[in-house]
C-alpha cells in the first residue's frame, strides 16, 4: 500500500467509520437533532453546529490548498479563530451544515485520491508544512472534534 492510500484510509476512518476506540465524525453526528446541535450544555464551549461548521471550513481549506486555490480563511483574534457563534439554529441551517461537512470531506478525499506519493512532500502554500503534514492534521482535527461532538451529544440527552 502506498502512502496516499494509507492517508485515504485514515481520512475514511476519521470521518466515515468507527475507529479502534473512537467514533468518526459521521458516527458522532448520527441522531443529532437541530435542537441538540444548538444546545450549549457547557456554557463556555462551542456547540455541535459550530463544531460542524468549523470542521467543514478546514476540510474546504485543505482542499483549496491541495488544488492551488486560495482559501478564504477568516482571520480573527485567536480566541474566535474561524468560529461562528450559533445559539438558535433552524432545521434548514442544521441540515445545510451536515450537507456541507459531507460535501467538503468528499471533495477533499477526491483531491487526495488524485495525488501520488511524490506530491506528499510538496509544501503547502503559505504554510511551513508539507501536504502529508496537512492531511494528518486534518485527520487529527476530525477525530478531535468528533470526540467533542460525541460528548456534547451525551450531555444533550
DAFEN-V405775 format. One record per pair of residues at least 24 apart in sequence whose C-alpha atoms are under 10 Angstrom apart, sorted by the first residue. I is the first residue (numbers start at 0). J is the second residue. D is the distance in whole Angstrom. If there is no record, write none. Layout:
[[I:J:D] [I:J:D]]
//
This chain:
[[1:115:9] [1:116:7] [2:114:10] [2:115:8] [2:116:6] [2:117:10] [2:119:8] [2:131:9] [3:111:7] [3:112:7] [3:113:9] [3:114:7] [3:115:6] [3:116:6] [3:117:9] [3:118:9] [3:119:8] [3:131:9] [3:134:10] [4:111:9] [4:112:8] [4:114:10] [4:115:9] [4:116:9] [6:108:9] [6:111:8] [6:112:9] [6:131:8] [6:134:7] [6:135:7] [6:138:9] [7:107:10] [7:108:7] [7:109:9] [7:111:7] [7:112:7] [7:134:9] [7:138:10] [8:108:10] [9:134:9] [9:135:8] [9:138:7] [9:139:9] [10:104:9] [10:105:10] [10:107:9] [10:108:7] [10:111:10] [10:134:8] [10:135:8] [10:137:8] [10:138:6] [10:139:9] [10:141:9] [10:142:10] [11:104:9] [11:105:10] [11:108:8] [11:138:9] [12:138:9] [12:141:10] [12:142:9] [13:137:9] [13:138:6] [13:139:8] [13:140:9] [13:141:6] [13:142:6] [13:143:9] [13:145:8] [14:100:10] [14:101:9] [14:104:8] [14:105:10] [14:138:8] [14:141:7] [14:142:8] [14:145:8] [15:101:10] [15:104:10] [18:142:9] [21:142:8] [21:143:10] [21:145:8] [21:146:7] [21:149:9] [22:142:8] [22:145:7] [22:146:7] [22:148:10] [22:149:8] [23:138:10] [23:141:8] [23:142:6] [23:143:9] [23:144:9] [23:145:6] [23:146:8] [23:149:9] [24:51:9] [24:54:9] [24:100:9] [24:101:10] [24:141:6] [24:142:7] [24:143:9] [24:144:8] [24:145:5] [24:146:8] [24:147:10] [24:148:8] [24:149:9] [25:97:9] [25:100:9] [25:101:8] [25:141:10] [25:145:8] [26:145:8] [26:148:10] [26:149:9] [27:142:10] [27:144:9] [27:145:6] [27:146:7] [27:147:9] [27:148:6] [27:149:5] [27:150:9] [27:151:10] [27:152:8] [28:97:8] [28:145:8] [28:148:7] [28:149:8] [28:152:8] [29:149:10] [29:152:10] [30:152:9] [31:93:10] [31:148:9] [31:149:10] [31:151:10] [31:152:7] [31:155:9] [32:90:8] [32:93:8] [32:94:9] [32:152:9] [33:87:9] [33:88:7] [33:89:7] [33:90:6] [33:91:9] [33:92:8] [33:93:6] [33:94:8] [34:87:8] [34:88:8] [34:89:9] [34:90:8] [34:93:9] [34:155:9] [35:151:8] [35:152:7] [35:153:10] [35:154:9] [35:155:6] [35:156:8] [36:85:9] [36:86:9] [36:87:9] [36:88:8] [36:90:10] [36:93:7] [36:148:9] [36:151:9] [36:152:8] [36:155:9] [37:84:10] [37:85:7] [37:86:6] [37:87:6] [37:88:6] [37:89:9] [37:93:9] [37:155:10] [38:85:9] [38:86:7] [38:87:8] [38:88:10] [38:151:9] [38:152:9] [38:154:9] [38:155:7] [39:85:10] [39:86:8] [39:151:8] [39:154:9] [39:155:8] [40:150:10] [40:151:7] [40:152:9] [40:153:10] [40:154:6] [40:155:7] [40:156:10] [41:151:8] [41:154:9] [41:155:10] [44:147:10] [44:151:10] [45:82:9] [45:83:9] [45:84:8] [45:85:9] [45:86:10] [45:147:9] [45:148:10] [45:151:9] [46:84:9] [46:85:8] [46:86:8] [46:147:9] [46:148:8] [46:151:7] [46:152:9] [47:85:9] [47:93:10] [47:144:9] [47:145:10] [47:147:8] [47:148:6] [47:149:9] [47:150:10] [47:151:7] [47:152:8] [48:83:9] [48:84:9] [48:85:7] [48:86:9] [48:87:10] [48:88:8] [48:92:9] [48:93:7] [48:94:10] [48:96:7] [48:97:8] [48:148:9] [49:81:10] [49:82:7] [49:83:6] [49:84:6] [49:85:6] [49:86:9] [49:93:10] [49:96:9] [50:82:8] [50:83:9] [50:84:10] [50:96:10] [50:141:10] [50:144:7] [50:145:9] [50:147:8] [50:148:8] [51:93:9] [51:96:7] [51:97:7] [51:99:9] [51:100:7] [51:101:10] [51:141:10] [51:144:8] [51:145:9] [51:148:9] [52:81:9] [52:82:8] [52:83:8] [52:93:10] [52:95:10] [52:96:6] [52:97:8] [52:99:8] [52:100:7] [53:80:9] [53:81:7] [53:82:6] [53:83:8] [53:96:10] [53:100:9] [53:144:9] [54:81:10] [54:82:10] [54:99:10] [54:100:7] [54:103:9] [54:104:9] [54:137:9] [54:140:8] [54:141:7] [54:144:8] [54:145:9] [55:96:8] [55:97:9] [55:98:9] [55:99:6] [55:100:4] [55:101:8] [55:102:9] [55:103:6] [55:104:7] [55:141:10] [56:81:8] [56:82:9] [56:99:9] [56:100:8] [56:103:8] [56:104:10] [57:81:9] [57:100:10] [57:103:9] [57:104:9] [57:137:7] [57:140:9] [57:141:9] [58:99:10] [58:100:8] [58:101:10] [58:102:9] [58:103:6] [58:104:6] [58:105:9] [58:106:9] [58:107:7] [58:108:9] [58:134:10] [58:137:7] [58:138:10] [58:140:10] [58:141:9] [59:99:9] [59:100:9] [59:102:9] [59:103:6] [59:104:8] [59:106:8] [59:107:7] [60:103:9] [60:107:9] [60:137:10] [61:103:10] [61:104:10] [61:107:7] [61:110:10] [61:111:10] [61:123:9] [61:130:9] [61:133:7] [61:134:8] [61:136:10] [61:137:8] [62:103:8] [62:104:9] [62:105:10] [62:106:7] [62:107:5] [62:108:9] [62:109:9] [62:110:7] [62:111:8] [62:134:10] [63:106:10] [63:107:9] [63:110:9] [63:124:10] [64:122:10] [64:123:6] [64:124:7] [64:125:9] [64:126:9] [64:130:9] [64:133:9] [65:107:8] [65:110:7] [65:111:8] [65:114:9] [65:118:9] [65:119:10] [65:121:10] [65:122:10] [65:123:7] [65:124:9] [65:130:7] [65:133:9] [65:134:10] [66:107:9] [66:110:7] [66:111:9] [67:123:9] [67:124:8] [68:124:9] [69:124:9] [69:125:10] [107:134:10]]
//
